[in-house]
């Protein structure tokens, strides 16, 4: 393996373990929190710099906008310390991203590894909205905005934790429709962030290949590339 997986936070559900820049709605006891960072920023910066220097890709779980900022800061530290590195560090799930941090993905060549299998109206999204409030709950996964900012994107499945299959067509359909690909309802999650089919296919093919630094070998049907 040439990757190191690190968890920067948890999830933005009623557990309130994802690190958020703004507080969650008060819990049943009236307490408020911004969630948790699992790794102190100074430690993460040093670790990602060293991981990058040794030729590994950092794959960072970051579900809240607070942990996304921490991860981008660490990748920025690595870019400054190791200017010759070609590692494409990843942030997953990249569902909540502060507006100021959206252009940083492209600037840092950091991959937004999203999870289209879980970004449509569902009990999971209902749980997120219960924790962050209906306004933030309705604005989750800014995919179109990331594409417009030229951010590198890939699609992860999060299988087997919350989805029944790794079938790519379910994720592709959710990207295009922002609704349940299994036909359990017609509601849409932030439909303004829906993307065309061609973009969804590109994320699932060339996007994944580029994240692995294999776009010269696979990811598109081109003479000389591996066919599978």
C-alpha positions in Angstrom: 0.0 0.0 0.0 1.1 3.6 -0.6 -1.6 5.3 1.5 -2.2 6.2 5.1 -5.8 6.5 6.4 -6.4 8.9 9.2 -9.7 9.9 10.9 -9.9 13.6 11.7 -13.5 13.5 13.1 -16.6 11.5 13.3 -20.1 12.1 11.7 -22.5 15.1 11.7 -25.4 13.0 13.1 -27.0 13.3 16.6 -23.7 11.8 17.9 -22.3 15.2 17.0 -18.8 13.9 16.5 -17.9 15.6 13.2 -15.9 18.8 13.7 -18.0 21.8 12.6 -17.0 25.5 12.4 -20.4 26.5 13.8 -22.2 24.8 16.7 -24.7 22.0 16.3 -28.2 22.7 17.4 -28.6 22.1 21.2 -29.0 18.5 22.3 -31.9 17.2 24.5 -30.1 18.6 27.5 -29.7 22.0 25.9 -25.9 21.6 25.5 -24.1 22.8 22.4 -20.9 21.6 20.8 -18.8 22.0 17.6 -17.9 18.3 17.6 -14.5 16.7 18.0 -11.1 16.8 16.2 -9.4 13.5 16.6 -5.9 14.9 15.8 -4.5 18.2 17.1 -3.7 20.5 14.1 0.0 20.7 15.0 0.3 16.9 15.2 -1.7 16.4 11.9 0.4 19.0 10.1 3.7 17.3 11.1 2.3 13.8 10.3 1.0 14.8 6.8 4.3 16.5 6.0 6.2 13.4 7.0 3.7 11.0 5.2 4.0 13.1 2.1 7.8 13.3 2.4 8.0 9.5 2.5 5.9 9.1 -0.6 2.6 8.1 0.9 -0.8 9.5 0.2 -2.8 10.8 3.2 -6.4 9.7 3.0 -8.2 11.8 5.6 -11.7 11.2 6.9 -13.2 14.6 7.3 -17.0 14.9 7.6 -17.4 18.4 9.1 -16.3 21.7 7.7 -14.0 22.1 10.7 -12.1 18.9 10.0 -12.0 19.8 6.3 -10.3 23.0 7.1 -7.8 21.2 9.4 -7.1 18.7 6.6 -6.6 21.3 4.0 -4.2 23.2 6.3 -2.2 20.0 6.8 -2.0 19.4 3.1 -0.9 23.1 2.6 1.8 22.5 5.1 3.0 19.4 3.2 2.9 21.4 -0.1 5.1 24.1 1.4 7.5 21.6 3.1 7.8 19.2 0.1 7.3 21.3 -3.1 8.4 18.4 -5.4 5.8 16.0 -4.1 3.2 14.6 -6.5 1.0 12.9 -3.9 -2.7 13.6 -4.3 -4.0 13.6 -0.8 -7.7 13.0 -0.2 -10.4 14.3 2.0 -13.4 12.1 2.5 -16.4 12.6 2.8 -16.2 16.3 2.1 -19.9 16.9 2.7 -19.7 20.2 4.6 -17.1 22.7 3.3 -16.9 26.3 4.3 -17.2 28.6 1.2 -13.7 30.0 1.8 -12.3 26.5 1.7 -13.9 25.4 -1.6 -11.2 26.8 -3.9 -8.4 25.4 -1.8 -9.0 21.9 -3.2 -7.9 22.9 -6.6 -5.2 25.2 -5.3 -3.7 22.3 -3.3 -4.5 19.5 -5.7 -6.4 17.9 -2.9 -9.0 15.3 -3.9 -12.6 15.7 -2.6 -13.5 12.0 -2.2 -17.3 12.2 -1.9 -19.9 9.6 -1.1 -22.8 9.9 -3.5 -24.4 6.7 -2.2 -25.6 8.6 0.9 -26.3 12.2 -0.4 -30.0 11.9 -1.1 -33.0 12.2 1.2 -32.9 9.2 3.6 -32.9 8.4 7.3 -29.2 9.3 7.4 -29.8 12.7 6.0 -32.7 13.1 8.4 -30.3 12.4 11.3 -27.8 14.9 10.0 -30.5 17.6 9.7 -31.6 16.8 13.3 -28.1 17.6 14.5 -27.1 20.6 12.4 -30.5 22.1 11.9 -32.8 22.1 8.8 -31.0 24.9 6.9 -27.5 23.2 7.1 -29.1 19.8 6.7 -30.6 20.9 3.3 -27.2 22.1 2.0 -25.0 19.0 2.1 -22.5 17.8 -0.6 -21.6 20.8 -2.8 -20.6 18.8 -5.8 -21.4 21.2 -8.6 -19.7 24.0 -6.8 -16.6 21.8 -6.4 -16.6 21.0 -10.1 -16.9 24.7 -11.0 -13.9 25.5 -8.7 -11.8 22.9 -10.7 -11.4 20.7 -7.6 -10.2 17.1 -8.2 -13.1 14.8 -7.3 -13.4 11.0 -6.8 -16.4 8.9 -5.6 -16.2 6.6 -2.7 -18.8 4.1 -1.7 -18.6 4.0 2.1 -19.4 0.3 1.7 -20.2 -1.7 3.8 -21.0 0.7 6.6 -24.2 2.3 5.3 -24.9 1.1 1.8 -25.9 -2.3 0.5 -23.8 -2.4 -2.6 -20.8 -0.9 -4.4 -22.7 -0.8 -7.7 -21.5 2.4 -9.2 -24.8 3.1 -11.0 -26.5 3.9 -7.7 -23.9 6.6 -6.9 -23.9 8.0 -10.4 -27.7 8.3 -10.4 -27.7 10.0 -7.0 -25.1 12.5 -8.3 -27.3 13.3 -11.3 -30.8 13.4 -9.6 -29.9 14.1 -5.9 -32.8 11.7 -5.1 -33.0 8.1 -3.8 -31.5 5.8 -6.6 -33.4 2.9 -5.1 -36.8 4.4 -5.8 -37.9 5.0 -2.2 -39.0 8.6 -2.8 -38.8 11.5 -5.1 -37.5 14.2 -2.7 -34.2 15.8 -3.7 -31.3 17.0 -1.6 -29.9 20.4 -2.6 -30.9 19.9 -6.3 -28.9 23.0 -7.3 -25.8 20.9 -6.7 -26.9 18.1 -9.2 -24.5 17.5 -12.0 -24.8 16.3 -15.6 -24.3 12.6 -16.3 -21.1 13.2 -18.2 -19.5 14.8 -15.1 -20.7 12.0 -12.9 -19.2 9.4 -15.2 -15.9 11.4 -15.3 -15.7 11.4 -11.5 -16.3 7.7 -11.4 -13.7 6.9 -14.0 -11.0 9.4 -14.7 -11.5 11.0 -11.3 -10.7 7.8 -9.5 -7.8 7.0 -11.8 -6.3 10.5 -11.3 -6.7 10.2 -7.5 -4.6 7.0 -7.7 -2.1 8.7 -10.2 -3.1 6.1 -12.8 -4.9 8.3 -15.3 -2.2 7.6 -17.9 -3.0 3.9 -17.6 -6.8 3.6 -17.0 -10.0 5.6 -16.4 -10.9 6.2 -20.0 -11.3 4.3 -23.3 -8.2 5.4 -25.1 -5.7 3.6 -27.3 -2.9 2.4 -25.2 -4.7 2.3 -21.9 -5.7 -0.8 -19.9 -9.2 -2.0 -20.9 -11.3 -3.7 -18.3 
